[in-house]
Amino acid sequence: PAALRERPFDMWRYRELLPLLDDTYKVTKGEGGTPLLHAVNLGLMLGCPHIYVKDERQGPTGSFKDRQASLAISVMKEHGVTEAIVASTGNVAISYSAYSAQAGIKMWTFLTSLVPPEKMREVALYGSEVVKVTATYDQTKKVAADFADRKEIFLDRGIRSISARESMKTLAFEMAEQLPL
């Protein structure tokens, strides 16, 4: 607790509990530290007065995947990954594109054709390669995995990856600090 008081209120505040060995590889845009909002009206409607919502839209890219992208891209950089692939319905592609651009990692984003053009444009503006796949999300993941295998490029498996899961635990740590006593 004493060490935490000295640190900024962001995801990296809990640095020792995250799977990055060397901080020099940390790729951050200030993710985490999002507000915890008391959902008073929702609580009244449901008869539960103590409902709170963590507003992850307040992250650097406006995507709730910023924590995941920050840690995943940091770990990729630490392991010498220079090119990576993700399959996405939008949010992962936006976050990973922003963080990979900062890290100097070439990102290939495989997006379903249902992703709005504005999101595809945003991904492209970060410099990622956008591959539009006219298929379901599951089929898009398969196309991305096949491409990764053929080209021998690292495939990030999204929420199935250790980095993604580990980054999400920082939500609970923040909530523990933010909840009123």
N, C-alpha and C positions, 0 to 999 in steps of 0.2 A: 504493500500500500504506500509506503514512503516513496519508493521509486516511481510509482504511477503518478503521484502528485506533481512530479517534476516534468512529466512528459506531455506532449500535445495530445488532445483528445481525438485520436484517429485510430485506424486499424492497427498501425504499427506500434502503438502503445504497449501491445501485448507481444512484442517481438520475440521474446524467448519461447513462446508457445507456438510459434509458426515454423514451418519446415524450410527455412532459408538459412544456410550455414554462414554466409558472408554478407553483411549489410552493404558492401560496395555494389552488390548486384540488385539492390532494392530499386524497383521502378514504382514510383508513387506520384500521385497527383492530389494527394490529400484525402483519399477515400476513407470512409468510416467516420465516426463521430456524428452520425446522422441523428436528427431529433427523435425523441420518443414522445409521441403525442397521446394525450389522454383522450380516448374516443368516448366522450361523455354521452352524446346522443345515441350512439350504437349501444353503449352500456345500458341506457335507459330502455331502449327498445327490447333488449335481450334480458333485462332484469339482472345484469351483471355490471355493477358500477365501476369495476376496476379493470377495464379493458384498455390496453395501450397498443399503439401501432408504431412500429419503427419505420420511418419514412426514408427508404433507400433511394427514392427519386432525387434526393438532395446531393447525390454523389457527383463527382466531377463531370461525367458524361451524361448524367441524367438517367443512367441505366442502373437497375438494381444488381447488375453483374460486376460493378467496379471493384469490389473487394476481391472477388474471384479472379478477375483479370490482372489486378495488381500483383497478387501472389503468384499466379500461374506464370505470368510473363517474367517475373523476377526469378523464379526457379528455372525457367527455360534459359534465361540469360546466364545464370550461374552454371548451368550444365552445357553451355556453349551452343545452344540451339540458335541457328541463324535464320531458319525458315520453318514455319509451322502452318497447320491447317486446323480450322474449326468448321463445324456444321452448326447452323444457327437458324432461328426464326426471327432474329433481329438484335436482341439485347446483347448476347454474347459477342456477336460480330462487331457491334459498335464499340463495346468496352475493349475487347481484345485488340481491335484495330488501333484505338487511341493509345493504349499502353505499348503495343508492339512498335508503333511509330516512334515513340519516345525511346524505346530500348534498341532500336535499329534492327529489329527482327522483321523479316518479310512475312506477311500474313496472307494466307489464302482463305477466303471466307466462302463457304458453300451455303447458299441461302435458298429456301424454298421460294417458288414463284409467288407465293401469297404475301411475302414480305413487302410492305409498302415501298414504293419507289423512293420516298424521302429517306427511309432508313438505308436503302441500298446506296443512295447518293452519299449519305453521311459516311458510310463505311469506305466508299471509294475516295472521299476527300481526305481521309487519314492515310491513303496510299495503299490500302489493301487491294489484293486482286479479288474481284467479286465474280463468283460463279453462280449463276442463277440456274436452279434445278427445278424443272417442272415435274414435281413429284411430292409425296408426303415427306414429313420431317424424317421419319424412319428411313425412307428410301434415300433421302438426301444425305443422311449420316453414312449410309452404305456407299454411296457414290464418292463421298469425301474419303472414306477409309480405303476404298479401292485406289483412288488417286494417290493417296499418301503411300500406300504399299508400292505402287508402280514407280513413283518418283523418289521413294525412300526419304520422305519428308515427315517430320514429327507430327503426329495427329494428337491434338488435345481432345480428351474425351469428356470435356465439360464437367458436369456435376459428379461424374464417376471418378474424376481425378482426385488424388490426395490433396493437391493444392486448393481445389475448389471447396472440398469439405472442410479443410482446416481454416480457410478464410471465413467461412460461415459461422464458426464458433465465436468469432469476435463480436458478432451480434449479441450473443448471450452475455458476454463479458461486459459490453457496453450497457446493456439493459440492467444488469445487476448494479452497475454504478449509477444509472439514471433513475431507477425506480424510487419513488418516494418511500420513506420509511414508515 
